Amino acid sequence: MITIGEAGTVTDDKAVGRVRLAGIAGVLASIAWLAGDILLLGKPVASAGPHPVLGDYDGMSGVSLAAMLPASTARLAWGALLGVLTGPLYLLACWHLYQGLRPARRSLALPPFLLLISGFAIAPFVHGSFFYWGQAVKAIDASGDRSAALAALPGDMADVLFIAYAALMVCWALGSVWMTVCVLRGGAALPRWAWFVNPLICLPVGGLVAMLAPGTALQGAQLSIGNLLLFTLSTVVLWKARPEAGAERPVPVVGRGADGAAGREASPA
């Protein structure tokens, strides 16, 4: 935890440096995932006409499959691996967010950390699964086989993928609400005005950026753009963390030394 001095400022330079590096880890992971999203979903087919397999899917599934059909195996592989291999950086970045919620009580700061880190732990499975999903639909499309079993395969894979996707979004949403409450109560390293520094606010902004961006290269990068915004903001705000008034500080306890003199001992927050 960040060490707090008498004036309420961060006094442990090494601790501040670790918080900064953890925030930067989140920024780097978001950039890697953004590049992976572009490789996976950045070049959709111009027309579904030559690809009858797409007629069985619409909505998010149809858009995703249309983007992966023209992609090479190497492109899909690198797109997936960029996210999977940098996934641990997001776990480190969640610790960075936790430090932003301290030194508020652990009963307030710990639950959102656990929820957010659970979501980010699930995310690499979702991202990496796009490779297998894309390869399957490419093979079915190339074979021309319209059997019921093969036609259902991409949909079955999508069901599992989107269950995991829904789970991580629930974790992020609940963690964001709890995080906002913790920040607005005061006493966290994140100031009250930074209540919006959480996934529930940053991810829709990422979706808006992807929608308004020219071309289609960012069509599948909404979450990565949102996370890039999240960890950029949190890193900037916590670069020189200063908790607000009311932060929990060590409580002095009066004790007696061997010589009978009164001493002061601090208990941890």
C-alpha positions in Angstrom: 0.0 0.0 0.0 1.1 3.6 -0.6 2.7 5.1 2.5 0.9 8.2 3.7 2.8 11.0 5.5 1.5 13.4 8.1 0.5 15.9 5.5 -1.5 13.3 3.6 1.0 13.0 0.7 2.7 10.0 -0.7 6.1 9.6 1.0 7.3 6.3 -0.3 8.9 7.0 -3.7 9.4 3.3 -4.5 5.7 2.6 -3.8 4.7 5.5 -6.1 7.0 4.1 -8.8 5.4 0.7 -8.6 1.9 2.2 -8.9 3.1 4.1 -12.0 4.7 1.1 -13.6 1.5 -1.0 -13.0 -0.6 1.7 -14.6 1.8 1.8 -17.6 1.4 -2.0 -17.8 -2.3 -1.5 -18.3 -1.6 1.1 -21.1 0.8 -1.2 -22.9 -1.6 -4.2 -22.6 -4.4 -2.0 -24.0 -2.2 -1.0 -27.0 -1.3 -4.7 -27.6 -5.0 -5.7 -27.5 -6.0 -2.9 -29.8 -3.5 -4.1 -32.3 -4.8 -7.6 -31.9 -8.4 -6.4 -32.4 -7.4 -4.7 -35.6 -5.7 -7.9 -36.9 -8.7 -10.1 -36.0 -11.6 -7.9 -37.0 -10.2 -4.9 -38.9 -10.8 -6.0 -42.5 -14.4 -7.2 -43.1 -15.4 -8.6 -46.4 -17.0 -6.1 -48.7 -20.0 -8.4 -49.5 -21.4 -11.5 -47.9 -22.5 -12.8 -51.4 -19.5 -15.1 -52.0 -19.7 -16.5 -48.5 -23.1 -18.2 -48.0 -22.0 -19.3 -44.5 -22.6 -15.8 -43.3 -26.2 -16.0 -44.2 -26.7 -18.1 -41.0 -25.5 -15.3 -38.7 -26.3 -11.7 -38.0 -25.7 -9.1 -35.3 -22.3 -9.3 -33.5 -21.6 -12.8 -34.7 -22.2 -11.9 -38.3 -20.0 -8.8 -38.1 -17.2 -10.7 -36.4 -17.3 -13.6 -38.8 -17.4 -11.3 -41.8 -14.2 -9.7 -40.6 -12.4 -12.9 -40.0 -13.3 -14.7 -43.2 -10.7 -12.9 -45.4 -8.0 -12.9 -42.8 -5.0 -15.3 -43.1 -4.2 -17.9 -40.5 -1.1 -15.9 -39.5 -3.1 -12.7 -39.1 -5.7 -14.4 -36.9 -3.0 -16.1 -34.9 -1.1 -12.9 -34.1 -4.3 -11.0 -33.4 -5.3 -13.6 -30.8 -1.8 -14.1 -29.3 -1.2 -10.3 -28.8 -4.0 -10.4 -26.4 -3.4 -13.7 -24.7 0.3 -13.2 -24.1 -0.1 -9.7 -22.7 -3.1 -10.6 -20.5 -0.9 -10.8 -17.3 -0.2 -7.1 -17.7 -3.9 -6.4 -17.1 -3.8 -8.2 -13.8 -0.9 -6.0 -12.7 -2.9 -3.0 -13.9 -5.8 -4.1 -11.6 -3.4 -3.8 -8.7 -2.7 -0.3 -9.8 -6.5 0.5 -9.6 -6.6 -1.1 -6.2 -3.9 1.3 -5.0 -6.0 4.1 -6.4 -8.8 3.0 -4.0 -6.5 2.7 -1.0 -6.1 3.9 1.7 -9.9 3.7 2.0 -11.1 0.7 4.1 -10.3 -2.7 2.6 -14.0 -3.6 2.9 -14.6 -0.8 0.3 -11.5 -1.1 -1.8 -11.0 -4.9 -2.0 -14.3 -6.0 -3.6 -14.1 -3.9 -6.7 -10.5 -5.0 -7.1 -11.5 -8.7 -6.9 -14.4 -8.1 -9.4 -12.2 -6.2 -11.9 -9.3 -8.7 -11.8 -11.8 -11.5 -12.3 -13.1 -9.9 -15.4 -9.6 -9.3 -16.7 -8.6 -12.9 -15.9 -11.5 -14.1 -18.2 -10.8 -11.7 -21.0 -7.8 -13.5 -22.6 -10.0 -16.6 -23.1 -12.5 -14.5 -25.0 -9.9 -12.7 -27.1 -7.9 -15.9 -27.9 -11.1 -17.8 -28.8 -11.6 -15.6 -31.9 -8.7 -17.5 -33.6 -10.5 -20.9 -33.3 -13.9 -19.3 -34.2 -12.5 -17.6 -37.3 -10.5 -20.6 -38.4 -13.6 -22.8 -38.1 -15.8 -20.6 -40.2 -13.1 -20.2 -42.8 -12.7 -23.9 -43.2 -16.5 -24.4 -43.5 -16.8 -21.6 -46.0 -13.9 -23.0 -48.1 -15.3 -26.5 -48.1 -18.7 -25.5 -49.3 -20.3 -28.1 -47.1 -23.8 -27.0 -46.0 -24.4 -29.9 -43.6 -26.4 -29.1 -40.5 -23.5 -30.2 -38.2 -21.0 -27.9 -39.8 -23.4 -25.0 -40.2 -24.1 -25.2 -36.4 -20.4 -25.3 -35.4 -19.6 -21.6 -35.5 -22.8 -20.8 -33.6 -22.0 -23.4 -30.9 -18.5 -21.8 -30.5 -20.0 -18.4 -30.3 -22.4 -19.4 -27.5 -19.5 -20.4 -25.3 -17.5 -17.4 -26.2 -20.3 -15.0 -25.4 -21.1 -16.7 -22.1 -17.5 -15.8 -21.0 -17.9 -12.4 -22.5 -21.0 -11.8 -20.5 -19.3 -13.0 -17.3 -16.4 -10.5 -17.7 -18.8 -7.7 -18.5 -20.8 -8.4 -15.3 -17.6 -8.4 -13.3 -16.5 -5.1 -14.8 -19.9 -3.5 -14.3 -20.3 -4.5 -10.7 -16.7 -3.6 -10.0 -17.1 -0.2 -11.6 -20.1 0.7 -9.5 -18.4 -0.4 -6.3 -15.3 1.5 -7.4 -17.3 4.7 -8.0 -18.9 4.5 -4.6 -15.5 4.0 -3.0 -14.1 7.1 -4.7 -17.1 9.3 -4.1 -17.0 8.5 -0.4 -13.5 10.1 -0.2 -10.4 8.8 1.4 -9.0 7.1 -1.7 -5.9 8.1 -3.6 -8.2 8.7 -6.6 -9.8 12.1 -5.9 -13.6 12.4 -5.9 -13.6 14.2 -9.3 -12.1 11.1 -10.8 -15.2 9.0 -10.1 -15.5 8.3 -13.9 -12.2 6.5 -14.0 -13.7 3.0 -14.3 -14.7 0.5 -17.1 -18.4 1.3 -16.9 -17.7 4.8 -18.1 -14.6 4.3 -20.2 -15.8 1.3 -22.3 -18.9 3.1 -23.8 -16.6 6.0 -24.7 -14.3 3.4 -26.4 -17.3 2.2 -28.4 -18.2 5.7 -29.4 -14.6 6.3 -30.6 -14.7 3.1 -32.6 -18.0 4.0 -34.2 -17.0 7.5 -35.2 -13.5 6.5 -36.4 -13.1 6.7 -40.2 -13.0 3.3 -41.9 -13.7 0.0 -40.2 -10.3 -1.0 -38.8 -11.5 -0.2 -35.2 -14.9 -1.8 -35.5 -13.9 -4.6 -33.1 -11.7 -2.6 -30.8 -14.3 -1.0 -28.5 -13.1 -2.7 -25.3 -9.4 -2.1 -26.0 -10.0 1.6 -26.7 -12.0 1.9 -23.5 -9.3 0.1 -21.5 -6.6 2.3 -23.0 -8.6 5.4 -21.9 -9.1 3.8 -18.4 -5.5 3.1 -17.7 -4.2 6.3 -19.3 -6.5 8.3 -17.1 -5.7 6.4 -13.9 -2.0 6.5 -14.5 -2.1 10.3 -15.0 -4.3 10.9 -12.0 -2.2 8.6 -9.7 1.2 9.8 -11.1 1.6 11.7 -7.8 -1.1 10.2 -5.7 -2.6 12.3 -2.9 -5.5 10.9 -0.9 -8.2 13.2 0.1 -8.9 14.4 3.6 -10.6 11.6 5.6 -8.2 8.9 4.3 -7.6 6.2 6.8 -4.2 6.6 8.4 -2.5 4.5 11.0 -4.1 5.0 14.4 -1.7 5.9 17.1 -1.7 3.6 20.1 -0.2 4.7 23.3 2.0 2.1 25.1 4.6 2.0 27.8 8.2 1.2 27.2 10.5 -0.7 29.5 11.4 2.5 31.3 7.8 3.4 31.8 7.8 6.2 29.3 4.8 6.6 27.0 5.4 5.6 23.4 3.4 5.7 20.2 2.8 2.7 18.0 0.9 2.8 14.7 -1.5 0.1 13.7 -1.9 -0.6 10.0 -4.9 0.8 8.0 
